[in-house]
């Protein structure tokens, strides 16, 4: 379910990303004062927080994950979170990422295609 390795000077963790899904959704569902868009933003913020904390506890500084089908490359609390999207069905079209790592530097270029 998880894979850890080193690329350049990055300590990388790969996992699907659903580990905190139920917990995060339950937390956000109680925030009925938020609009649908605000609720989704809060859900993603909390998910990123949980993924970042977990990645650090595993001794890593970079996480490749999926589950949400939404592409991202964000720095969150010292952890680089990368979700390449989904080739079969992305939130805003199918997607993938081209990732370059040189030493400690990481760059992810998000690519999109029409959904099949």
ChimeraX attribute file (.defattr): number of C-alpha atoms within 10 A of each C-alpha:
attribute: neighborCount
match mode: 1-to-1
recipient: residues
	/A:1	7
	/A:2	9
	/A:3	9
	/A:4	15
	/A:5	11
	/A:6	11
	/A:7	15
	/A:8	14
	/A:9	13
	/A:10	19
	/A:11	18
	/A:12	21
	/A:13	22
	/A:14	17
	/A:15	17
	/A:16	14
	/A:17	20
	/A:18	15
	/A:19	15
	/A:20	14
	/A:21	16
	/A:22	9
	/A:23	13
	/A:24	18
	/A:25	17
	/A:26	11
	/A:27	12
	/A:28	18
	/A:29	13
	/A:30	10
	/A:31	12
	/A:32	9
	/A:33	9
	/A:34	14
	/A:35	10
	/A:36	10
	/A:37	9
	/A:38	13
	/A:39	18
	/A:40	15
	/A:41	14
	/A:42	18
	/A:43	19
	/A:44	17
	/A:45	14
	/A:46	19
	/A:47	21
	/A:48	20
	/A:49	15
	/A:50	17
	/A:51	22
	/A:52	23
	/A:53	16
	/A:54	16
	/A:55	23
	/A:56	17
	/A:57	10
	/A:58	13
	/A:59	12
	/A:60	20
	/A:61	21
	/A:62	24
	/A:63	26
	/A:64	19
	/A:65	22
	/A:66	19
	/A:67	14
	/A:68	18
	/A:69	20
	/A:70	18
	/A:71	24
	/A:72	20
	/A:73	17
	/A:74	14
	/A:75	14
	/A:76	14
	/A:77	13
	/A:78	12
	/A:79	20
	/A:80	21
	/A:81	22
	/A:82	23
	/A:83	24
	/A:84	26
	/A:85	26
	/A:86	23
	/A:87	16
	/A:88	13
	/A:89	16
	/A:90	21
	/A:91	13
	/A:92	15
	/A:93	19
	/A:94	21
	/A:95	23
	/A:96	18
	/A:97	19
	/A:98	10
	/A:99	12
	/A:100	13
	/A:101	13
	/A:102	11
	/A:103	10
	/A:104	11
	/A:105	10
	/A:106	15
	/A:107	14
	/A:108	17
	/A:109	12
	/A:110	17
	/A:111	14
	/A:112	17
	/A:113	15
	/A:114	12
	/A:115	14
	/A:116	9
